[in-house]
Amino acid sequence: MGGMSSIRSKPAFRKGLIAILIVVVSYTLFGFFGLPAILKSVLPKALSDTLHRKTTVREIRFNPFELSISIRGLDIAERGGVGTWISADEIFANLQFASIFRGGPVLSEIRLVKPYVSVARRRDGSYNFTDLVEEFSKKPAKETKPLNYSLNNIQVIDGRIDFDDGPMKTRHEVRGIHIGIPFVSNLPYYVDRYIQPSFEAVVNGDAVSLKGRSKPFSESRETTFDVKIRDLNIPYYLGYLPEQREYGVPSGFLDVKAVVSFAQPKGK
């Protein structure tokens, strides 16, 4: 005990302890206050310049110990500043320390709360985002290495979509969108829990629900969806594609009976 007391009393030990304390306090203050302030200043301007639409963010919170970030009150205006194009009450993501040695982002949870998208098709067939499609499609593709990632527990909570179809003189509304995706990954990484796959929405007043099945004790993390589509009018929906087509489909219907599966063998 005496030896330990003598070590603690040495100036070098005290200086080291003070240095560690300063680092911890600085990291905490920067994480809780500094980084959110920087992001709140930089992020809206970066999005505004990239999307050519005014972007505002009400609040950004960051927890340096959980490595979680919450972007609240995101609003992206229509080009020209009239109305809202995209908004969300909250975008939450929880980064894992495993990202450091996995060579790519590993997120244990991604959550979009009350996202909203306004889609408008104009008389000429273009959309309110056609300018972005044309701009990004003209940029030469850069040769880069594929990004490694593991995105887990992806949730959309109470989303909304408004679709104003000018040529058809009609308006479509999708309300109460709830989506649950267990994982999308090309990294062999497992989190402690996974949500059940699901999709729910009210489309023009009609409820649509799709529930998946999972095998919680399977090493492949397999989950499945049963998909059944009957008499889908192909020409009708082709008309909604944002890009110009050099071909026409006078008639055609699509029937689908399939199983969509999420699976990742252990260690791959």
Sequence and secondary structure as in RCSB ss.txt:
>XXXX:A:sequence
MGGMSSIRSKPAFRKGLIAILIVVVSYTLFGFFGLPAILKSVLPKALSDTLHRKTTVREIRFNPFELSISIRGLD
IAERGGVGTWISADEIFANLQFASIFRGGPVLSEIRLVKPYVSVARRRDGSYNFTDLVEEFSKKPAKETKPLNYS
LNNIQVIDGRIDFDDGPMKTRHEVRGIHIGIPFVSNLPYYVDRYIQPSFEAVVNGDAVSLKGRSKPFSESRETTF
DVKIRDLNIPYYLGYLPEQREYGVPSGFLDVKAVVSFAQPKGK
>XXXX:A:secstr
 HHHHHHHHSHHHHHHHHHHHHHHHHHHHIIIIIHHHHHHHHHHHHHHHHHTS EEEEEEEEETTTTEEEEEEEE
EE TTS SEEEEEEEEEEEE TTHHHHTS EEEEEEEES EEEEEE TTS BTTHHHHHHHHHS          E
EEEEEEEEEEEEEEETTTTEEEEEEEEEEEEEEEESS    S     EEEEEETTEEEEEE EE TT TT  EEE
EEEEEEEEHHHHHTT SS  S      EEEEEEEEEE   TT 
